[in-house]
């Protein structure tokens, strides 16, 4: 067994776990290298996930209120069809999430040194299989919190942040489906998001508790099995600049009929990408740089990610059929200057 640090939802945050994408994925999963040397998806193999809540109140939120928000957030993910997830509240505990041992603990902790981190998820993994043995989530009590149905000005919404962290707990990495702007004093402000797994949170007081298609796509790939893969299709190709591959491009597919947006990444030096889990239909493709957050929030910090190019659309729509792949796509981009 080993403990591996997960991710945090914040103004800026990093994943310390590996990130991987299979040939049919349109998002990022969390992965780990097991003792055999293979890179495997981090996931739960048995359910329900039994969790405890730290018996500690913070101003504005009692431990029972936290537990009810956590339960609602779990059920949001469990409502995804054909994934078979379940959870069970095991009781209140005096344990804190950090160093909780072999128990799944969710609670508030003081982390004033993490002044941009609202919450974080950690794992204990089976080093042979990559199975999640236990996972803990802390919410940073340095911030002000609320469980008000419509949110509360100046306070972070517990259920919104827990829903994001539960995405990590189930094995999802970050999505880049969001738009931000730089603030004069540093950091970024979120203008829009199309995934609850976008790493940067909206301003305090905002409520964002629902899943987006990209979130559903990611969870379905990990837990949905062959039935999901056979009913959806994928798009593969390359992002190129002056004839060479672009590493780290964000590739977005938009369904022309429904507007549903699913995304993937080019994770190889040749610029190759796959956007998967697509409902049959016609899609518009767009490539853009990962410049709306720290690129290390999405892909390994060891990669030489290319940010020097302008967003670009493919000059034609792409038709996707269930159980098949539309291949040979080349998305050409040009340098910013």
N, C-alpha and C positions, 0 to 999 in steps of 0.2 A: 504493500500500500504506500501511496505517497500523497501528500497534500499539494495541490496545484492551485495557484491563485487565479481567480477568474477576473471578471471585468467590472467596471463601475459605470454608472450613468452619471454624467457630470458635464461641466463645460468642456473639459478635455479629459480623456481617459484612455487607458491602454489595456489590451489583452495580453496577459502573460502566458496563456495557453497557445498552442499552435492553432492555426486556422487552416481549414482545408475545404476543397470543393470537389465533389465527384462529377462525373461527366454529365449528370443530369441536374445538377443543382443550380438554382438561380439566386443563391444567397450564400452566406458563409456558415459552416458548422464549426463547432469547437472539436478539435481532435487532440490526440496525444500519442506519443510513441511508446509502444508496449515493449516488453522484455525481448520479444522476438525481433525487434527492429522495425516492425510494420507501423504505419501511421493509421490509426483507427478513429472512428467517430466516437465521441464521448456521448453516452446515452444510458438511460435506465433500462434494465432488463426485467424488472419485476415491479408490480404495482399492488396496492396503492403506495404512493410516497407518503410515509408517515412523518409528520413534522411537528416540532414544538415551537412555542412562542415564548421568548424571554419575558418573565414577569416583571417588567419595568415600564412605568409610565413616563411620558415626557409631556411638557406643557402642550395642551391641546389634544393629546392622544393617549388614551389609557391602553393597557395591555389587551383587554378584551376588544376594544375598538380596532387595534392593530390586527388581532386574530380574525376578526370579521372581514376586514379589508383584504387580508391575505387569502382567506377562503374564497372571496369573490374573484380575486385575481387568478387563483388556481382554476376555478370553474370557467373562466374566460378561455384559458388554453385548452381545458378539457372538452369544451364545446366544439372544437375542430372535428369534423367528421372523420371517421375511419382511422383514428389514431390510438384509441383504447387507453388514454391516460386516466388516472384517478389519484386522489389524494385523501389523506385522513389526518385530522387534527388529533395529536396524541396527548396534548395537555400543555399547561404552563410549566416553565422550568426556571430555575435560578441560573442556569448556564447562559453564558454570553455566546453569540455566534462565533467569535474568534476563539479558537481552541476548544470547541464544544465536544470534540471527540467523535465517537461513532453515533451521532444523532444529528438529524436535520433541524437546525435551529435558526429561527428568524427573529430578529429583534433590533432594538436601538442600541447603538454604542457611540461613545464620545470619540470623535476623531478631528479635533480642531486643526491638526496638521494637514488634513486632507480638505483644504478649503474650497476645492471644486468638485469634490466627490460626494454625491448624494447617497449612493449605495453601492455595495459590492457583493459579489458572489464567489464563494470558494468551494473547492471540491476535494474529496478523497476518492482516489481511483484505484481500481484493481489493475495492477501493473502488467498482468498477463492478458486481460481481455479488454481493458479500457472502460469497463462498466463503472458507472458512478455508484460508489458505496454510500456516501453521504454528501450532502451539500448544505452550506450555511449562507445566509444572507444577512448583512447588517445594513441598517439605515443610519446615516450619520446624524446624531442628535445635536450636532453643532448648528444645524439648520432648524428652522421653524416648520412644523408639520401640521397637517389638517386631514380629517376624514370627512369633511363637509361634502354633501352630495354634489354641489355645484362648484366646489373649490372655495378657497378663502384667500383674499388678497394678501400677498406677502408670505404665504405659507406653501410649502411643497405638498402636493397631493400624494398621500401614502399609497393608495391603490395604483395610481399611474406608475410610480417608480417601482413598486413591487411587481407589477405586471411585466415591466422590462426585465427586472432581475430574474423572474421566473422563466423568461425566455432563455436566459443563460443557464439556469438550473436544469432546464430540459435539454440543453446541448446546443443552443443557437449562439452564433457569434453576432457581430454587429452588421446592420444593413446600412448602406450609404444613401438610401432613398430619403433625402431631406435637403433642405436649403437653409443656409445661414447667412448672416452678414457679420463682418468684423465690427467690434465695438471700439470706440475711441480710446477707452481705458484698458483695452486688452480683452481677450476672450471673444466669444461669438454669441450671437442671439439667433435662436431658431425662428425662421420665417414660416416654414412648412415642413411636414414630414409625411412619408407614405409608408412608414414601418414603425411599429412600436419599438423595434430594435435599433433605431437610429441612436447613436451614442450620446447625443447632446440633448438635454432636457429643455422643454419650453420654460418660459419665465414662471417664477413662483406664482401660484394662484390658478394656473392652468390645469385643466383636467383632460387627460388623454388615456383612456382606459381600454379602448377597443382595439382589436387586432385589425391589421390590413392584409390584403391578399399576399403580400410578400412574406408576412409572418406565418400565415396559414401554409403557404408553399413550403417554407423551411421546415416547419414541424411535421408536415405530411411526408416529406422526403425521409426524415429520420424514422418516423414511427408508422407511416402508412403502408409500406411494403409494396409488393409488385402490383397490386390492384391500382394504386395511385399512379405508378410509373407507366402502366400500360394504357391508361386513359388520358394521359397528357403527353405533350410533345416538347421538343427542345430546338434551339437554334445554336449552331456552332459556327465559328469563323475566326477571323483575326482582326485586330485593330492595328493599323499601320500608319506610320508617319514617314514620308519620303521613302517609301518602300521597305522600311525596317519595322519590326514589331514594337509595339508599345506595351510595356509592362506596367500593370496596375491601373489600367483604364477601367472606369465604371461603365458598364454596358447596360442600357435600360431598354426593355421591350414594353411597348404600350399597345394594348389590344385596341384596334381601330373601332370596334363596335361598342365595347363596354368601357374603355378607358382604364381598365385594370392594368396596373404597372407591376412588373416583376423585373429584378435586376440580377446581374452577375458581374464578374470581374475577369480581366485578362491576367492570369497568374503565371505566365511563362514568358521568356525573353522574346519568343516569336510573336507575341501579342495574341495568342489563341485564347478564346473565351467560349463559355457555354452558358446560355440562359435556359433553364429547364423548368419543369413543372407547369408548362403553359397549356391552358385550355385551347382546344382546336380553334383556329381563327386566323385573322390577318393582323400582323403586328408592324408597327413602326419601330425602328432601332435608332438609338442615340448613344454615342460615346462621349464621355466627359471625364475630366481629371478629378482625382480624389482630393479636392481642395476645400471641402466644407467641414473638415475636421482633421485631426492628426491622422495621416495615412496609416500609422501604426495601430489605430483603432480597428482597422479592417484587415490589413495584410501584415505579414511578418515585417518587423522593423529592419530585418537583415536584407530585405529586397531593395533594389535600386529603383524605386517607383518613379515613373515619369509623370510629372505634373505640367510639363511645358507643351501643352497643346490646347487648341480651341475646341469647344464642344462641336460635334458634327452629327448630322443625321445621315443614315443610309439613303441613297437616292431612289429607293423603291421599297414598297412594302414586302413583307415576307409572310408566306402562308405556312401555317403549322397544322399538322394532322396528329390525331391521337396515336400514341405509341410509335412515333417516328421522329426523325431529326431533319430539319432543314439545314443543310451544311454548305460549306464553300463560300460563306459570306465574308466580304472584305469591307470593313468600315475604315475609310481613310480620313485622317485628321491632319491638321497643319499646325506648325509651331505658333505659339502666342506672338512671337515677334521675329 
